[in-house]
Each structure stands twice: as structure tokens, then as C-alpha cells.
């Protein structure tokens, strides 16, 4: 945990922003994997962690915005619990580390919530993403199951987004340390296994093993695939062959649950083919120029536009696209090759705060989501603030079914040279990603560099191919 004062000040600021009523945070419970005694690895709710810091199941927190009261609900372990999971620090002592002095048994929560409601005071809660929490909230407010999300507090959502979007020095240090000591090391270990004859699962296993060895775990399921054109590919059974590309998108989650998220693309045989290197250099240029554009006040949709323009111009130089580059981007022709957004916020979640609603996190009154294919997937469009931490991850992909569809429909014939595109079928995809903090005057990439230049990558692989 961070120092108690960090959590005290976060809750104080939340009370000031919300203003009225009571804020209810329901911590996560254990979830059975296939029977009651065999649970999925426990992951605490991120907003609960942000305000209370306690990473254990069976907790809830209540904050009175007007009277200033703060209550932690939970239970000390029974003797039976101690037999199975060991002795534990009393909950009262854990609560003090979060700056909470009043602790009540968890079974008192329902009665306290009903008393607040009986006094016609609003109970603010965030949208639930687990069914057991949705059931609990529907019980409190006598709601139909499907009505719970609609009744979530927009005031609380916006308050949480306001606070969690700007990282403090403790959070930044946590992510920086995890990047340097865990994620970077895992990439160094995985690279040693990238060679013809290796299987994707072997490389993924080395990466995850390195993360576990550092007393961390993965921030999200690893993407380790020769089929990088499938954006979220979690299949690992392919054997690497010379001439193929391997895309790894992975990051460690720190012991305090802060995420890292890095993508690199490697030639399985140690050397890029000329065709691969041409595409790789376009993606790298798009990534570098996008990162360099980051600064406070910059709309992230404009950073996305920089990447799309660099990609379209580079593909035109290779003969894959044609016509006016700006017109091609404006009409969305580039999305055949780059069908996702440039990046997203990252923090306690790899897609930070996505549980409260992406439009609250990435958009506001000034910036509304585009309906154009590709750009519509941009998770973050609004102006950047000092302290935001974002991913920057452009890519170029050759997705055969998408190419077939657009070609058969005659889409963007003024901008896409389908005859040349057909020469790239089976190419796979290339993505390059770093995590970037917005500083007072610009940006800083988090962590020591993880090599990404084409020649650097080939040099790294020269001993393992």
C-alpha cells in the first residue's frame, strides 16, 4: 500500500467533488473457477484499491460526503479460515494503513445502506461489471436486474475519472519500477526463445514465468502470435518458421496492481524480409511521431490523426495506397490497414477505468466518438492533461477477410491499390507500443528503452536465430 495519507486525501477530494449523499464501493469477492473451493486468482476492484488500498476479498467501503464519515466493512478470518489460508493481520490494523478508523462487520452493510435510503439520501455507486455485485445493488434499491447499470451515479463516475486519470508521483513510480524491473526483463528473456522451431506457447511461457519470478502477474492475457493481424489473439499453438513475424503484446501488473502494456514485433528468423522491414519502418515512424506530439492540452484524437497520416503516406510510397493522403485519411481508407485507435489510458487497469464507461474516460463535451470505421475504436480522444499515462500503439495489418470485403464492395478504389495489396496477403501484422506519461512541457516514455528500431531488433535476435 501507499502511505495512509494518500488514501485519506483521495477520499477527501472525492467527497468534495461528489458533494452530497453517500458513496458506496463494493470490493470484489472470490469467484469460483469450477467449484467453490477452487477460485480464480483474486483481483480487487480498481476503484476500491484507489480509495482504500486493501487488496483482499470480502470488503466494502462507505464514504459520507456531507458528514465526512468513512466506514470499512469486512470480517476477520475465522479459525477455519486460518487453518486453510493462515493467520492474518486483524482488519482494524489493515484499515488504519488506509487511514480508516471505523470498521464494521460486513453483515452490517445492508442495514446501513437501507438506513441511508430511508433518509432519502442518494447512494452513489459505479456501474457493476460482475453479476454478484449487480444482484446486490438491485436488492438495495429494489431495482430490476437490468436497471442497475442505468442507475449508476454519473456524478461519481465523473469524479472517479477526474481523480484516477491524473497519476500522482507514487503511481508513476510504481509503473516505472514495474516497467524497468519486470516487463522489460520479461521481454529480454522471451527474446532468447524467438527462433524457427519454437512454439508461441513456449515464448509466452517464458514471458509469464519471468513475471511470476518477480512476484508479479500479467496485467492481461498475453498476445504472442504469428498472426498479429488478429488484434487480440490468445491462441499460442503455432510453431515459428523463418520468414514469419511474431507479435508480442504483454505487460506485468505490479504488486499494487498497476499495469504496464508493451508491444514489439520480431522476425522469427532473426532478420526482417525487405517487405517486412518496409512496413515495420512505417509503423515505427508513426509511433515515434505520435509520441513526440504528446503534451498537455493536445487532443489525443489529433495524435491518432498523426499516426494515420504517417501510415497512409508510407503505404502510398510503397504503392499500397494512392491519391491524396489527407483525403484518404479523412474518408477512412487507411483503416483497411490500421483499424484501431492509437492508444488508451493505463493505470490500475490496462484499459484504465473502462469498467465505468469508455466514453466517460476518453471523451467529454468537446470530443464525441467518431462513427467512422477504425476511428470509432479510438478509446481516448479528449485533451491530454499533465499526469495522464497513455499507450501509443499504431500498427499495420493485412486482414484477408477485410481486404476481400472492401475489394468486393469497391470501397475506396481511389485510395487503395488492391492489386498491390494482394501481394501482401498472409503478411500478418506489425504493432509497436510504449507507455507515455504527459509531463509539464511534453512527454516521457516510461521505463528504460525496450529496443524497437529494426536494426536494434535484428541485433538482439542475432544470437537466438
C-alpha positions as CSV (number, residue, x, y, z in Angstrom):
1,X,0.0,0.0,0.0
2,X,1.0,3.6,-0.4
3,X,1.2,5.8,2.8
4,X,-2.2,6.2,4.6
5,X,-2.2,9.9,3.8
6,X,-2.5,9.1,0.1
7,X,-5.8,7.3,0.6
8,X,-7.1,9.9,3.1
9,X,-6.5,12.7,0.6
10,X,-8.1,10.8,-2.3
11,X,-11.3,10.2,-0.3
12,X,-11.3,13.8,0.9
13,X,-11.1,15.0,-2.7
14,X,-13.9,12.6,-3.7
15,X,-16.2,13.9,-1.0
16,X,-15.6,17.5,-2.3
17,X,-16.3,16.6,-5.9
18,X,-19.4,14.4,-5.3
19,X,-20.8,16.9,-2.7
20,X,-23.9,15.1,-1.4
21,X,-25.1,11.7,-0.4
22,X,-23.1,8.6,0.4
23,X,-20.6,6.8,-1.9
24,X,-20.6,3.0,-1.8
25,X,-17.7,1.0,-3.0
26,X,-18.2,-2.8,-3.1
27,X,-14.9,-4.6,-3.1
28,X,-14.7,-7.8,-5.2
29,X,-15.3,-11.3,-3.8
30,X,-13.7,-14.6,-4.6
31,X,-15.1,-16.1,-7.8
32,X,-15.2,-19.9,-8.2
33,X,-13.4,-21.3,-11.3
34,X,-15.1,-24.7,-11.4
35,X,-16.2,-25.4,-7.9
36,X,-16.5,-23.4,-4.7
37,X,-13.0,-24.2,-3.2
38,X,-11.1,-23.6,-6.5
39,X,-11.2,-19.8,-7.2
40,X,-9.8,-17.7,-10.0
41,X,-6.8,-15.6,-8.9
42,X,-8.3,-12.8,-6.8
43,X,-8.3,-9.3,-8.3
44,X,-9.6,-6.4,-6.2
45,X,-11.8,-3.8,-7.8
46,X,-9.5,-1.0,-9.1
47,X,-11.5,1.9,-7.8
48,X,-11.8,0.2,-4.3
49,X,-8.0,-0.1,-4.4
50,X,-7.6,3.5,-5.4
51,X,-9.6,4.8,-2.4
52,X,-9.0,2.1,0.2
53,X,-5.8,0.3,-0.9
54,X,-6.8,-3.0,0.6
55,X,-6.2,-6.0,-1.7
56,X,-8.3,-8.7,-0.2
57,X,-11.8,-10.2,-0.8
58,X,-15.0,-9.5,1.1
59,X,-14.7,-5.8,1.8
60,X,-16.9,-2.7,1.2
61,X,-16.4,0.9,1.9
62,X,-18.8,3.8,2.5
63,X,-18.0,7.5,2.4
64,X,-20.4,10.1,3.7
65,X,-19.9,13.2,1.5
66,X,-21.6,15.6,3.8
67,X,-20.8,14.4,7.3
68,X,-17.3,13.1,6.4
69,X,-17.8,9.6,7.9
70,X,-15.8,6.7,6.4
71,X,-16.5,3.1,7.2
72,X,-14.7,-0.1,6.1
73,X,-16.9,-3.2,6.2
74,X,-15.3,-6.7,6.4
75,X,-14.6,-9.6,8.7
76,X,-11.6,-11.0,10.5
77,X,-10.7,-14.6,9.5
78,X,-12.4,-17.4,11.4
79,X,-10.4,-20.3,12.9
80,X,-11.4,-22.3,9.9
81,X,-10.1,-19.6,7.5
82,X,-6.8,-19.6,9.5
83,X,-6.5,-23.3,9.1
84,X,-6.8,-23.2,5.3
85,X,-5.1,-19.8,4.5
86,X,-3.0,-19.0,7.6
87,X,-3.1,-16.3,10.2
88,X,-3.7,-12.7,9.1
89,X,-3.4,-9.2,10.5
90,X,-6.7,-8.0,12.1
91,X,-8.9,-6.0,9.8
92,X,-8.7,-3.0,12.1
93,X,-4.9,-2.8,11.7
94,X,-5.3,-3.1,7.9
95,X,-7.9,-0.3,7.9
96,X,-5.5,2.0,9.8
97,X,-3.0,1.6,7.0
98,X,-5.6,3.1,4.7
99,X,-6.4,5.9,7.2
100,X,-9.8,4.3,8.2
101,X,-10.6,4.2,11.9
102,X,-14.2,2.8,11.8
103,X,-14.5,-0.8,10.9
104,X,-17.8,-2.7,10.9
105,X,-18.7,-6.4,10.3
106,X,-19.7,-7.0,6.7
107,X,-23.1,-8.2,7.7
108,X,-23.9,-4.6,9.0
109,X,-23.5,-3.2,5.5
110,X,-27.1,-4.0,4.2
111,X,-28.7,-2.3,7.2
112,X,-26.6,0.8,6.9
113,X,-27.3,1.1,3.2
114,X,-31.1,0.8,3.8
115,X,-30.9,3.4,6.6
116,X,-29.3,5.9,4.2
117,X,-32.0,5.2,1.6
118,X,-34.7,5.6,4.3
119,X,-33.5,9.1,5.0
120,X,-33.9,9.9,1.3
121,X,-30.2,10.3,0.7
122,X,-28.6,9.3,-2.5
123,X,-26.3,6.2,-2.6
124,X,-23.7,6.7,-5.3
125,X,-22.2,3.6,-6.9
126,X,-20.2,2.8,-10.0
127,X,-21.5,0.6,-12.8
128,X,-21.1,-3.1,-11.8
129,X,-19.1,-5.5,-14.1
130,X,-19.8,-8.6,-12.0
131,X,-23.2,-10.3,-11.7
132,X,-23.0,-10.8,-8.0
133,X,-22.5,-7.1,-7.4
134,X,-25.3,-6.3,-9.8
135,X,-27.6,-8.5,-7.8
136,X,-26.5,-6.9,-4.5
137,X,-27.2,-3.4,-5.8
138,X,-30.6,-4.3,-7.3
139,X,-31.5,-5.6,-3.8
140,X,-30.6,-2.3,-2.2
141,X,-32.6,-0.1,-4.5
142,X,-35.4,-2.5,-5.3
143,X,-34.4,-2.5,-8.9
144,X,-34.9,-4.9,-11.7
145,X,-31.6,-6.6,-12.5
146,X,-31.3,-4.9,-15.9
147,X,-31.9,-1.4,-14.3
148,X,-28.9,-1.4,-12.1
149,X,-26.4,-0.1,-14.6
150,X,-28.7,2.7,-15.7
151,X,-29.0,3.9,-12.1
152,X,-25.2,4.1,-11.6
153,X,-24.2,7.6,-10.4
154,X,-22.9,9.8,-13.2
155,X,-21.6,12.3,-10.6
156,X,-19.5,9.5,-9.1
157,X,-18.3,8.2,-12.4
158,X,-17.1,11.6,-13.5
159,X,-15.4,12.2,-10.1
160,X,-13.6,8.9,-10.2
161,X,-12.4,9.6,-13.8
162,X,-11.2,13.1,-12.8
163,X,-9.1,11.7,-10.0
164,X,-7.8,8.5,-11.5
165,X,-6.9,10.0,-14.8
166,X,-4.1,12.1,-13.3
167,X,-1.4,9.9,-11.8
168,X,0.5,11.1,-8.7
169,X,4.2,10.5,-8.0
170,X,3.5,7.3,-6.1
171,X,1.6,5.8,-9.1
172,X,4.2,6.9,-11.6
173,X,7.0,5.4,-9.6
174,X,5.1,2.1,-9.3
175,X,4.6,1.9,-13.0
176,X,8.1,2.9,-13.8
177,X,9.6,0.4,-11.4
178,X,7.4,-2.4,-12.8
179,X,8.3,-1.5,-16.4
180,X,12.1,-1.5,-15.7
181,X,12.4,-4.5,-13.3
182,X,9.7,-6.8,-14.6
183,X,8.2,-6.1,-18.0
184,X,11.5,-5.1,-19.6
185,X,13.2,-8.2,-18.1
186,X,10.4,-10.5,-19.3
187,X,10.9,-9.2,-22.9
188,X,14.7,-9.8,-22.6
189,X,14.0,-13.4,-21.5
190,X,11.3,-14.1,-24.2
191,X,13.5,-12.7,-27.0
192,X,16.0,-15.5,-26.3
193,X,13.4,-18.1,-27.4
194,X,12.3,-16.4,-30.7
195,X,13.6,-18.7,-33.4
196,X,12.3,-21.1,-36.0
197,X,11.0,-24.2,-34.4
198,X,9.9,-22.6,-31.2
199,X,6.2,-22.5,-30.3
200,X,4.2,-19.5,-29.4
201,X,3.3,-21.1,-26.1
202,X,7.0,-21.6,-25.2
203,X,7.8,-17.9,-25.7
204,X,4.6,-16.8,-23.8
205,X,5.5,-19.2,-21.0
206,X,9.0,-17.7,-20.6
207,X,7.5,-14.2,-20.5
208,X,4.9,-15.1,-17.9
209,X,7.4,-17.1,-15.9
210,X,9.7,-14.2,-15.7
211,X,6.8,-12.0,-14.5
212,X,5.9,-14.6,-11.8
213,X,9.5,-14.8,-10.8
214,X,9.4,-11.1,-10.0
215,X,6.4,-11.7,-7.7
216,X,4.0,-10.0,-10.2
217,X,1.4,-11.3,-12.6
218,X,0.2,-10.4,-16.0
219,X,-1.8,-7.3,-16.4
220,X,-3.9,-9.0,-19.1
221,X,-3.7,-12.3,-21.1
222,X,-0.5,-12.2,-23.2
223,X,-0.7,-11.8,-27.0
224,X,2.1,-13.8,-28.5
225,X,1.3,-14.8,-32.1
226,X,2.5,-15.2,-35.7
227,X,-1.0,-14.0,-36.6
228,X,-0.6,-10.4,-35.5
229,X,-3.4,-9.3,-37.9
230,X,-5.8,-10.7,-35.3
231,X,-5.7,-7.8,-32.8
232,X,-6.5,-9.7,-29.6
233,X,-5.1,-13.2,-30.4
234,X,-4.9,-15.5,-27.5
235,X,-4.0,-18.7,-29.4
236,X,-0.5,-20.0,-28.8
237,X,-0.1,-23.3,-30.6
238,X,1.7,-22.3,-33.7
239,X,5.3,-23.2,-34.5
240,X,7.5,-20.4,-35.7
241,X,9.0,-20.6,-39.2
242,X,11.7,-18.5,-40.8
243,X,10.2,-15.5,-42.6
244,X,7.3,-15.1,-40.2
245,X,6.7,-12.3,-37.7
246,X,6.0,-12.7,-34.1
247,X,3.9,-10.0,-32.3
248,X,4.1,-9.9,-28.5
249,X,1.7,-7.6,-26.6
250,X,2.2,-8.1,-22.9
251,X,2.8,-6.3,-19.6
252,X,3.3,-7.1,-15.9
253,X,0.9,-5.9,-13.2
254,X,2.7,-4.6,-10.1
255,X,2.1,-5.9,-6.6
256,X,-0.1,-2.8,-6.1
257,X,-2.0,-3.7,-9.3
258,X,-0.7,-1.1,-11.7
259,X,-0.4,-2.2,-15.3
260,X,2.2,-2.0,-18.0
261,X,1.5,-2.6,-21.7
262,X,4.2,-3.0,-24.3
263,X,4.1,-4.4,-27.9
264,X,7.0,-5.4,-30.0
265,X,7.1,-7.3,-33.3
266,X,10.0,-9.6,-34.1
267,X,11.2,-11.5,-37.2
268,X,11.2,-15.2,-36.3
269,X,14.3,-15.9,-38.4
270,X,16.3,-13.0,-36.9
271,X,16.1,-10.8,-40.0
272,X,13.2,-8.9,-41.5
273,X,12.5,-9.5,-45.1
274,X,12.6,-6.4,-47.3
275,X,8.8,-6.3,-47.4
276,X,8.6,-6.7,-43.6
277,X,11.2,-4.0,-43.0
278,X,9.4,-1.5,-45.2
279,X,6.2,-1.9,-43.3
280,X,8.0,-2.0,-39.9
281,X,9.7,1.3,-40.6
282,X,6.3,2.9,-41.4
283,X,4.9,1.7,-38.1
284,X,7.9,2.9,-36.2
285,X,7.8,6.3,-37.8
286,X,4.1,6.6,-36.9
287,X,4.8,5.6,-33.3
288,X,7.7,8.0,-32.9
289,X,5.9,11.0,-34.4
290,X,2.8,10.2,-32.3
291,X,4.8,10.1,-29.1
292,X,6.6,13.3,-30.0
293,X,3.3,15.1,-30.4
294,X,2.2,14.4,-26.8
295,X,1.9,17.4,-24.5
296,X,-0.7,18.9,-22.1
297,X,-3.7,20.3,-24.0
298,X,-3.2,18.2,-27.0
299,X,-6.3,16.3,-28.1
300,X,-5.5,12.6,-28.3
301,X,-7.6,12.3,-31.4
302,X,-5.0,14.6,-33.1
303,X,-2.2,12.3,-32.0
304,X,-4.2,9.5,-33.6
305,X,-4.6,11.5,-36.8
306,X,-0.8,12.0,-36.9
307,X,-0.3,8.2,-36.9
308,X,-3.0,7.7,-39.6
309,X,-1.3,10.2,-41.9
310,X,2.1,8.8,-41.4
311,X,0.8,5.3,-42.2
312,X,-1.2,6.4,-45.2
313,X,1.8,8.4,-46.6
314,X,4.2,5.5,-46.1
315,X,1.8,3.0,-47.7
316,X,1.4,5.3,-50.7
317,X,5.1,5.4,-51.1
318,X,5.0,1.6,-51.3
319,X,2.2,1.7,-53.8
320,X,-0.4,0.2,-51.5
321,X,-2.4,3.4,-51.3
322,X,-2.8,6.2,-53.8
323,X,-4.4,9.6,-54.3
324,X,-4.3,12.5,-51.9
325,X,-3.2,11.3,-48.4
326,X,-5.3,13.8,-46.4
327,X,-8.4,12.9,-48.4
328,X,-7.7,9.2,-47.9
329,X,-7.4,9.6,-44.1
330,X,-10.5,11.9,-44.0
331,X,-12.6,9.2,-45.8
332,X,-11.2,6.4,-43.6
333,X,-9.4,4.4,-46.3
334,X,-6.3,4.0,-44.0
335,X,-8.4,1.8,-41.7
336,X,-8.1,-1.2,-44.0
337,X,-4.5,-1.3,-42.6
338,X,-4.9,0.4,-39.2
339,X,-8.4,-0.4,-37.9
340,X,-8.0,0.6,-34.3
341,X,-7.1,3.7,-32.2
342,X,-3.7,4.9,-31.3
343,X,-4.0,4.1,-27.7
344,X,-5.7,4.4,-24.3
345,X,-5.2,5.4,-20.7
346,X,-3.4,3.0,-18.5
347,X,-3.1,2.7,-14.7
348,X,-4.8,0.4,-12.2
349,X,-6.4,-1.1,-15.3
350,X,-4.6,-1.8,-18.6
351,X,-7.6,0.0,-20.2
352,X,-7.9,2.4,-17.4
353,X,-11.4,2.8,-15.9
354,X,-13.0,1.0,-18.8
355,X,-15.5,-0.5,-16.3
356,X,-17.1,2.9,-15.7
357,X,-17.6,3.5,-19.4
358,X,-15.1,4.3,-22.1
359,X,-17.0,7.4,-23.2
360,X,-16.6,8.9,-19.8
361,X,-12.8,8.2,-19.7
362,X,-11.9,9.1,-23.3
363,X,-14.5,11.6,-24.4
364,X,-16.2,14.7,-23.0
365,X,-18.4,17.6,-24.0
366,X,-15.8,18.8,-26.5
367,X,-15.0,15.5,-28.2
368,X,-17.5,12.9,-29.3
369,X,-16.8,9.4,-30.7
370,X,-16.5,9.1,-34.4
371,X,-18.7,6.7,-36.3
372,X,-16.1,6.0,-38.9
373,X,-14.7,2.5,-39.1
374,X,-11.4,2.3,-37.3
375,X,-11.5,5.7,-35.7
376,X,-14.7,4.6,-33.9
377,X,-12.4,2.3,-31.9
378,X,-10.3,5.1,-30.5
379,X,-10.6,4.8,-26.7
380,X,-9.2,8.2,-25.9
381,X,-9.9,11.4,-27.9
382,X,-10.0,14.3,-25.4
383,X,-7.3,16.7,-24.4
384,X,-4.3,15.4,-22.5
385,X,-3.5,16.6,-19.0
386,X,-0.2,16.6,-17.2
387,X,-0.1,13.3,-15.3
388,X,-2.1,11.3,-17.8
389,X,-0.4,8.0,-18.7
390,X,-1.3,6.6,-22.2
391,X,-0.3,3.9,-24.6
392,X,0.9,4.8,-28.1
393,X,0.5,1.7,-30.3
394,X,0.0,2.2,-34.0
395,X,0.1,-0.8,-36.3
396,X,-0.3,-2.0,-39.9
397,X,-2.2,-5.2,-40.5
398,X,-3.2,-7.3,-43.6
399,X,-6.6,-8.8,-42.6
400,X,-7.6,-11.0,-45.6
401,X,-11.4,-11.1,-44.8
402,X,-11.5,-7.3,-44.5
403,X,-9.5,-6.9,-47.7
404,X,-11.9,-9.3,-49.5
405,X,-14.9,-7.4,-48.3
406,X,-13.7,-3.9,-49.2
407,X,-12.4,-5.1,-52.5
408,X,-15.7,-6.9,-53.5
409,X,-17.6,-3.8,-52.5
410,X,-15.3,-1.5,-54.4
411,X,-14.6,0.6,-51.4
412,X,-12.0,3.4,-51.6
413,X,-10.7,2.4,-55.0
414,X,-9.5,6.0,-55.4
415,X,-7.2,5.4,-52.4
416,X,-6.3,1.7,-52.2
417,X,-4.3,-0.2,-54.8
418,X,-5.9,-3.6,-54.3
419,X,-3.6,-5.2,-56.9
420,X,-0.6,-4.3,-54.8
421,X,-2.4,-5.1,-51.5
422,X,-2.9,-8.7,-52.8
423,X,0.9,-9.2,-52.8
424,X,0.8,-8.7,-49.0
425,X,-1.7,-11.5,-48.2
426,X,-0.5,-13.6,-45.4
427,X,1.8,-10.9,-44.2
428,X,0.4,-10.8,-40.6
429,X,0.7,-7.5,-38.7
430,X,3.1,-5.2,-37.0
431,X,2.4,-3.1,-33.9
432,X,4.8,-1.1,-31.7
433,X,3.7,0.2,-28.3
434,X,5.1,2.2,-25.4
435,X,3.6,3.7,-22.3
436,X,4.0,7.5,-22.1
437,X,3.4,10.0,-19.2
438,X,2.3,13.5,-20.1
439,X,4.7,15.9,-18.4
440,X,4.5,19.6,-17.7
441,X,6.1,20.5,-21.1
442,X,5.6,17.4,-23.1
443,X,6.1,13.7,-22.6
444,X,8.3,10.9,-21.2
445,X,8.3,7.3,-22.2
446,X,8.0,5.2,-19.0
447,X,10.9,2.9,-18.3
448,X,14.3,2.3,-19.9
449,X,14.1,1.7,-23.6
450,X,13.0,-1.7,-24.9
451,X,14.7,-1.9,-28.3
452,X,12.3,-1.2,-31.2
453,X,14.4,0.0,-34.2
454,X,14.5,-2.5,-37.0
455,X,18.3,-2.9,-36.8
456,X,18.3,-3.0,-33.0
457,X,15.7,-5.8,-33.1
458,X,17.7,-7.8,-35.6
459,X,20.9,-7.3,-33.5
460,X,19.0,-8.6,-30.4
461,X,17.9,-11.7,-32.2
462,X,21.2,-12.5,-33.9
463,X,22.2,-14.7,-31.0
464,X,19.0,-16.7,-30.9
465,X,18.1,-17.4,-34.5
